[in-house]
Amino acid sequence: MSPMYNPAHPGEVLQEWLEGISVTEAARKLGVTRAALSRILHGHA
């Protein structure tokens, strides 16, 4: 049996993309609430 692949959580990928931008600014540019983006970035969504 081959080993299971454990992909990165989308929040991890977004954190790398948004490096240097505040959560508030990124949420505004993406058109989502700061709370929603924060939950995604911290792996709670």
Sequence and secondary structure as in RCSB ss.txt:
>XXXX:A:sequence
MSPMYNPAHPGEVLQEWLEGISVTEAARKLGVTRAALSRILHGHA
>XXXX:A:secstr
         HHHHHHHHTTTS HHHHHHHHTS HHHHHHHHTT  
